[in-house]
């Protein structure tokens, strides 16, 4: 093993799967969790709640406290992965500021897996992390791309984007994450990677709704191609590079989440098409459907910044204003034609 210890914050499906990737290069991978049940499951060798049936290597250990993290680590912690969902980042950073700062003081990278836009502040994950750790901006990185957790554990070849400000730190982190089946491609376009990872979840919900209404391949292709156009408009506002949206964190992730059967956001959309309420679907699952809150944030952002995003607005109307999905689709189809380059 090239490295000693990696630390993963939060034991959800994606955080656990990245922890599995790290076992290929690290002697010990510690997953810090809050729940006793997740703690017990991981230490029995399987995250039954989020990844049932997927066995974990013995080098992955769960910890409930920072003291336990220190007891478990072998040598120095050389990489920190944050598997925290968007809604949990701010509170976690406040509550654990001292411990996180001590680790960042050693110069290690912090890689966030969060995908979303905060609907209250309209901030992306980098803005929240920079608020707490502005002195460590060069160590902060953001991973996004087409990557179902279950397939990562099956060692399916997976390529993602890793964005950050410092090229040397990025290459170092890419090396720590790189395996025969998992590869992170470095980029300095933080906004592009974060927007792609966030906005595609809303389009995935739209894809689920379309499928649930009985639409098929033609419709899905139309949704993907028009969806990427609207995502690019958000990117233009944030100064992101257009090319990023055609990479793993943009088009790659968009295709996966609108077509793959393992997509939580797509499954959520299918249930919406059946007439279920968003709150009821979310309440019945411990998994986070990031696209639900992102839909509201994207709508508010488009409205306030005059970004033309009709698909995002339509999904907002379905999820938050209880508009009939069929009527929203028909309204989109009845819009007057425009030149594609307008």
N, C-alpha and C positions, 0 to 999 in steps of 0.2 A: 504494500500500500504506500502511495506517495505522501499521504497526509494522515494526521492523527485523529482529530475530532471535529465533527461538524455539528452545529446546533440548528434544529428546526423549531420555529415557534408556531404552535398550533398543530393539532393532529387530525385535520380533515383529510379528504381523499387526495387532493393534489399535493398538500404538504407531505403526506406519508409517501406518496409515489416519488417525489423528489428526494426524500430521505432514502428510499430504496436505490435510486440512481447513485447517491453519494456513497453507498456501501461498496461500490465498485472501486472507489479511490480512497476512502477513509477507514481507519481501523474501527472507529466508533461513531455512530450517528445517534444523537440524543434528540428526542422529540419532546419538547416541553408542552404539556397539556394542562387544562383546567379541570377536566371532568375525571372523576374516579373511575367511571366505567371505561372510558377510552384508555386511561392509564393501564388498567388491568388487562384490557384486550391486547394492547400493543406488547406488553411484557409477557403475554402468553403466546406471542408470535403471529397475531393476526388482528388487524383493525376491523373487527367484525361489523361495527356500526356503519362505516363508510365504504369498506372494501371487503365484503364477506367472501370467504373462500380463497382469498389471496394471502399466501403465507409470506411472512417477513423473515429476513435473515436474523440470526441471533445477535449480530452486531448493532441492531437497532434497539434502543432502550428508551422507555418513556420516563419522564420526570415530572413531578408536580410542583416542586419548589426549586429556587435557585441554588439552595444548599445541595439538593440532590443532583442538580446539574454538575456542580463542582465535584461531588463524590464520584460521579460516573465518568467524567471526562478523562481521556488518556492524553497526557501532554496538554498543549495549548489548544484552545478552540481556534480554528483557522478560517472558518466560514460560517456565516449566520444566514439562514433562510427564513423569511417571514411568510408563513402560510396564512396569515390573518386576513379575513375578508375585509372589504372596504369599510364596513360600518364599525369594525372593531379596532382599527389602527390607532385612531386618536386616543381613545381611552387607555389602550394597552401601553402606548408610548408614555403617556403621563404617569401611569401607575408603576411602570418599570424603568423610568428614565435613568436612574442611577446605575442599575445593572447593565442596561443596554449601552450607556455611555462608557462604562468601564471596558466593555468588550470592544467598542469602536475605537477607543483610545489605543488599543493594540495594533490598529491599522488593518483589521480584517474587513472583507467585503460584507455588506448586508444586501441580500437579494430578496426583493419583494415579489410575491406571486399574485398580488391583488389585481383584480380587474373591475373597474367601475368608476363612476363619477358621483361624488357626494351630492345628493339632491338638495341639501340645505345650503351648502356653500358653493356648489358647482366646481369643487376642487378635484383634481386628479390625485392618485396616490403619491406622486412625487412632491406635490405641494404640501401634503400633510407631513410626510417624512422630513422634508426640508424645514418645516416649522420647528420640529423638535431637534433636528440634528444638522443645522445649517453649517456647522464647522466640519462636518464629515461628508459633504456633498459628493466628493470624489470617490467615496467608498459605497455610495448608495446606487443600487442597480435594480432593474425591473425586467422580469422574465415574462414572456408571453408567446403564444404560438399554438398550433394544433396539437393538443396533447391530452388525450383522455387518460386519466389516472390508471384505469384498469389495463389499458394497452401498454403503458409504460412498465407496469409490473410484469407484463408478459414479454417484455423486452422487444416489443415492436419498434422498428426504427422510427425515431421521433426527432424532428428538427424544429428548434424554437429560436426566437430572437432574445438577446440580452442587451438591454440599453443602459447606458451610463455616461457620465461626463468625461471620465479618465480612461484613455485607451489602454494604458498599462494595466490598470486594475481590472478592466474588462477582460483582457486576454488571460489574466491570472485566474479570474473566476470561471471563464470558459474552460480552462484546463481542468479546474477542480470538478466541473460538471460533466466533462466529456467522457463518454464511454463508447463501446462498440455499437451501442444501439441508441444513444442519446447525444445530441450535438447542439450546442448553443452558438449561434452566430452573433458576433459583437456588432453593435451599432451605437452611435452617439445621438441618434434621433429618439430621445426619451419620449417626447410628446407623441410622435407617430406611433411608437410601439404601444404606449398606454391607451391612446385613442382607439387603435385597432382592436386591442384586447377587450376594451370596454364596450364599444359600440356594436361589435359583432354579436354580443349577447342579445341585444334588442332585435336584431335581424333574425337571430335564431328563434326567438319567441314568435316572430312573424312567420317564420318557416313552419313552426309547429302548428300555428293557427291555420295556415293554408292547408297543411296536410290533414289536419282535423276536419276541415271543411270539405275535404275530398279532392282538392286540387293536386296535380301530379307534377311530372318532370318539367313540362313547359313553364309552369308557374314558378317552380323552384328556381329554374335558370333565370327567369325574369327578375325574381326577387334578389338573387345574388348580384346580378349585374347592376341593377338599379341601387341596391343597398351600398355597394362599394362607391358609387358615385356620390351618394349622400354622405358617406363616411369621409370621403375626400374633402367635401365642403367644410366639415368640422376641422379637418386637418389644416386647411388653408387658413382658417381663423387663428389656429394655435401656432402657425408657422412650422408645421411638420413637413417633412419631405414627402412628396407624392409617391416616390418609389417604395417607401416603407409600407404603404398600404397594399402593395402587390407582393409583399414578402410573407414569411411565416405568421407574423403577428396580425396581419391584415387579411389578405385574400385566403391564405392558408387556413387560418383559424375560422374565417367566415364559412368557407366550404365545409369544413369538418362539423361545425356546430349546427349548420342548417341541413345537413344530410345524415350525420351520424346518429345511430340509435342510442348512444350513451350520453347524449347531450341533455343536461338537466333543463336548460333553457328551452330547447325544442320540446321536450316532454311537457314542460309547463304550458307552452303554447297549445299543445294538443288538448290538454285538459281544459284550457280556457275555451277552446272551440266546442267542447262538449257542454259548455254552459256553467262550469264551476267558477266560483269566486276566487280571485287571486289570493286573498287572505286565507281561505280554507285550504288551498293547495299548499301554501307555505307553512301553515300551522301543522300540517300532517307530516312534514319532513324536517330532518335536522340539517339537510344539505341546503346551502345558500344558493338561491336563484338570483345571481347578480343583475341579470337583465331587467328584473322587475323595477328596482329602484333606479337603475341607469336610464330606463325609459322615461321616467319623470324628469331626471336631471337633463337628459338630452333635449327633451321638449322645451324645458325652461331656458336652456342655453340657446337653442335655435330661435326661440321667440324673442329673447332679449338681445341677441346679436344678429338678428335678421338673417339666419342661415336657412336656406330652403331645404327642408328635410321632411317631405310629405309622408314617407313610410314611418319615420319615427313619431311624427305627430299622430298618425293613424293608430299606431300601437298604444300611444299614451291615451288616446280617446277610448280605446277598448278596455285598457287595464284600470284606468282611473275615473273615467266618466261613464263607464258601463254602456258604451255604444255597441250596437250589434256588429260583430266581426264581418258578417256578410255585407252589411250596408257600407261599412268602411271600405272594403275591397271594391265594391261597385262604385263608390264615390271616387276612389283613386282612378279607376278605369274610365270614368266619365270626364276627367279633367281634359281641357283642350290640349292638343299636341303642341310640343315645343321642339325647336331644333336641339339636338343632343349636345351641341357645344355651347349652348346658351347658359 
